[in-house]
Amino acid sequence: MRTSYARILVAVIIITIGCFSCAPAAKHTRIQPRTQFTSNLPSVKGPSLYNQGKYQEALPHLQRWAQTDPNNWLSHNWLGNNYLPLKRYDEAIAELQKANAIKKDKSNFNGLGQCYYNKGLYDEALGYFRMWVELDNTDWLSHNWLGNNYLQLKRYDEAIAEFQKANAIKKDKSNFNGLGQCYYHKGLYDEALGYFRMWVELDNTNWVSHHWLGWNYLQLKRYDEAIAELQKANAIKKDSGNFNGLGQCYYHKGLYDEALGYFRMWVELDNTNWVSHNWLGYNYLQLKRYDEAIAEFQKANAIKKDSVNFRALGQCYYKLGKYDHAIELLESGLDISPDLQKRDFKFELAMCYLAKGDDGKASQLLEGRQILGVQTQKHEKGIKIVDVYKNAPADRAGLKPGDTLTEISSEPLAGVSDKRFTDEFIPRTDQAEVKFLRQGRIHTATIQMNLRLVKRVEPKTIIIEGPGFAGEKWAVIIGVSKYKDSRIPCLRYASKDAQSLYNWLISENGGRYSPSRVKLLADESATTRNIKNALFGWLKQAIAEDMVIVYFAGHGSPPSPDEPENLFLLSYDTDFDMISSTGFPMWDVETALKRFIKAERVVVIADACHAGGVGSAFIQGRRAITIKPTTATALQSLTNVGKGIAVITASDDKQLSQEGKQWGGGHGVFTYHLLNGLNGEADYNNDNMVTLGELIPYLSQSVRRSTKNAQSPTVAGRFDPALTLKK
């Protein structure tokens, strides 16, 4: 387009110069240089300023050109294209149509298409972009713009065809962007992935490229990779869409505390968006902070009356036991809900009436449907019960949150999705026999499905297999990331590892330990005195039949190169110059096991096994300041105390224990796999129990694979391989 402009401009300049050179000079008038005359012409000055991006300054010159040369299509074309970046689209359209009336040119169709596109009038833009492609089929940009227009019209297959034509001419980041978005909106996230990755590779400093790649990973449920990309996007530009995506990632991982901060930031940046308040409300709902959840759902509803908000409010008031208020809100939501949602609203209403004891009204709302009255999620061994509605058939049969249904009416449930379970596996009969896992044991129960026949009975469960455990389980969890003595460098994730293990131990879906029997010492609370009190005093409560876990994540070191055999765990208040008198000596762990801890089952886990060669330098990303390899050996010597003790260390004598963001967004590699193993990945025989006999080989393989054999966990002791860390 600009080549044709240049030819005409040259012609205009030559004619103008000729006129001035032939005209006689006026007497006493100083003749200006010819370059000054030509550069001041509106047909020259305007385009020159335009090409410098000075659109406002170019405007009066281009307007003068169009006024003085109205029959020249180029004058209108230039003026129209100048209005375009100024976002004066209607004026741009008027000028480009004038230009087109004089001469049908691809640059006019290009400009007209962009004007209507930027006005959001994609149907109007379509014809102009098609004409541009028809006139200039070898220009990749014409196909790119037409593809983007089809994308806005949700005509994804046609958009893909145009972007591929554009890419065949020139591999460009905007083509990969467009192709990725097309496949994303078609729900073909695997196909989209490659295009978004290419976009990031070509445009790594553009936050939007990382943003889209992150959202694509989110749809693929690859949450850790999604988090990494959205954090990169946020590092370039803090945007509400990034905080939204990060919040959703942590929400779907079940890490509601981590999600909370991101949803709050989303609300702060996008306070008028009802969806931001809705997500924050749901996060509060998962945290059982019902009053805060209600406040957010009410804000969402104030912006937009939506059935989703009414349903969420109903759920909050149900949880608070305010069933009449919940019914009022759910009925309001039912009135405005789409037909596809009405069944869900009627279910929620029925649960409210069941909680009030009105089985007849509940049965009427269910319209003859048989229900269990549970909230569930898919589990590798079946369907896991997340919540049980009050007085529903499952509640009356004695099922509880945390139970995993493995069979219903003799139909196995392993690998069955939530939706299939609801649609296909709920029996249509008056009663159903179920098998379910609870605390590692398989039980059976009979559920009365017909609400008219249901009566509350004591649960009758039958233990048909699984090892028993008569005692209680105790744990002392220690993690030190920061130290009072600034000469001891901070670790990034040791205290987070300790907190994560503590959370798993006391959670209903994890170890189910009583919080009163788990002591967490993290950072400032992990002093030498507190550690000693926990091991020498607090754990004295455990009796012989009980089991004890001691976990430590942090630095370990001898006091000097001359004393490699004397190993100390570095507590928060360790003095770097006086490690021997201020750190926690390893032999005190042995003393506690011999003299104070009476439990006959003890598991010691240390994510603090170090090696580092000669020198006292800390290594970033490694939990080590050791002078000579000693930690694993020192820990393994604890097994000399007697049988029933298992000692698991993160690495062997010649290795470093690693930590980094690549493991679950920030963990030690050993503890990251420890948590995954406890959550079921180590359950090789699929019996819903993770034994030490399964956990230990899982840790060995997973850690070695993740570190490319740079770190190998070790185990020592005489212990029962059937022992589990779960209650």
C-alpha positions, 0 to 999 in steps of 0.5 A: 500500500505504501509503495503506491503512495510513494509513487504518487507523492513523488509525482506530486513533489516533481510537479510542485517543484517544477511549478516553483522552479518555473515561476519568476522570483519576486523582487526583493523576495528571498527564495526558500530552498526547494526541500523546505517547500516540499516538506511543508506540503500537507501531502508530505508533512502529514504522512511523515508525521503519521509514520513517526506515530504522531497522529494528532500532529499529522491530523491537520495536515492530512485534513488540509490535503483531503480538502485541497485534493478531494478527488485524490483517493490517497488523501482520503486514505491517509486521513482515514488511516490517521483517524484509526489509531486516534480511535475516531472510527466513524470519521475513519470509515467516512474517509476510507469510504470516500477513498474506496468510491474513487478507487477500490484498493486493498488498503481501504478494505484493510482500514475499513475492516479494522474500524468495524473490528475495533467498534466490535461490529465483526459482521460488518468487518467481515466483508471488508477483510474478505475483500482485502484477502481477495486483493492481497492473498499473499500478505500474511496480515490479511489472513491474520486479520480475517482469522481474528475476525472469525475468532471474534465471531466464534467461527473457529474452524474458519479462523483456524484456516486463515491463521494457518494460511497466515502462518504458511506465509510467515511464522508470527507470534500473533498467528500462534496466539490466534490458533491457540485461542481458537482451539482453547475456545473449542475446548481442545486444550491439548491442541491449543497447548502447542500453539500457546507454547510457540507464542511464549517462545516467540514473545516471552516478555509479553505477559498475555502469552504467559497468561493464555498458556497458564489458563490453558494448563488450568483447563488441562488440570495441570495446576502446577504448570498453570501456576508457574505461567500465571506467576510469570505473567504477574511478574510482568504485569499485575492483572486481575486475570492472572490473580483470577487464574492463580486463585482457581488453580489453588482452589482446584488443588484444595489449597483454599488458604493459598487461593484466598490471597489471589481471589482477594487481589482479584476483587481489589483490582476488579471490584465491579465484576460480580464473578470475582466476588462469587469466586471469593465467596466460594473460597470462603465457603470451602474454608467454612468462613460462612459469614464472609462468604455470605458478604461476598455473595451478597456483593456479587448479587448486588452487581448482578442477580444471578442464580449461582449467587442465590444457590451459594447463599442458600448453601451458606445458610444451610451450613449455618443451620438457618434452613428457612432462610436457605429455602427462601434464597434457593426458591428465589434462585430457582425462579430465575435459574436456567432450565438446566439448573432447576434440578440442582436447585430442587435438590438443594431445597430438598436437602433443606426440607430433609434437615427440617424433618419434612420428608414429604416436601423433600420427596415432592421436590425430588420428583421421584428421584432416588438420592444418597444426599452426599457431595462427592468427588472422584477418587482412584478407588471409587467415589469419595464423600466430601459432605453428607446432608443432614437426615439424608439417606446416607446420613441415616445409614451412617456414612461420613465425610471422608468415606470412599464408596467402592461399590454400590449394588455390586457395581464397582466404582473405581474410575467412575466420574462424579457425573457418571455416578450421579447419572448411572449408579444411583440405584432406582430401588428402595434400598442399596448395599454399599461398600466403602473405605474408612480409615483403611478398612472396608465396611458395608452398609444398607442405605434406604433410598425411598424417603417415604420408608427411611427411618434413622437406624444405628449404622451397621457396618461390617469390617471385612478386611484391613489391619487394626491399630489399637493405639493413638498416633502422635507427631512432632513436626519441625521446620526451620526456614529462617534463622535468628542468626543472619549468618545462617542463610534462610531456606525457602520451603522448610517451614512450608514443608512442615506446615504441609505435613502438619495439615495432612496429618490433622485433616479429615482427608489425610492422617486424621490425627487429633490436633491435640496430639500433633505439635508443630514447631516452625521458624520462631517456635522451633527453638532448641528448648522447644524441640527438647521439651517436645521430645523429652516432655510432651511425647512422654504422654505416648504409651507403648501401644501408640505410634510416634512420628518425628519430622525435621526439615531444615539445616544440619551441620557439625560445629566445625570441620574437625568434628564431623561426627558431631551432628546438630540440627540447626534450630531457629536460635542456633548461634553460628559461632556456637553450634555445639552449645546452641543447636539441637544435638542428634544424640538427644533424639536418640536419648529421647527414644531410649529414655522418654518415648515409650511408644513401640512404633516410631518413624523419624523422617528428616528432610535435612540430609546433607553433603557438600564437600569441604567448606562451610558455604551454604548452597542455594536451593540445598538444605546443607552447610555440612563439612563432611557427609554425616547426617544420614549415618547419624540418623540411621544410628538411631535404629540401634535403640531397638526394633520398631523404629524406622528412619527415613532420610531425604538423601544419602551421605554423599548428596544434598537435599534439594528444594525448589518451586518446580516441586508443587510450587515450592517444596523440598523434593523429598517432602513433595513426594512424601505428601504425594505418596501419603495422598495415595500415589504410593498405594500400589495395591489400591487398598486405600492404605499407604504402608511403609512397605509401599511408601519407601520404594515410592519415595526412592523412585520418585525422588531419584527420578525428579533429581536425575539420580542426584538425590536418593532417600535412605531407610534404616531400622527394624519395623513392620512394613505394614505400618501406616502413617494414617490413623 
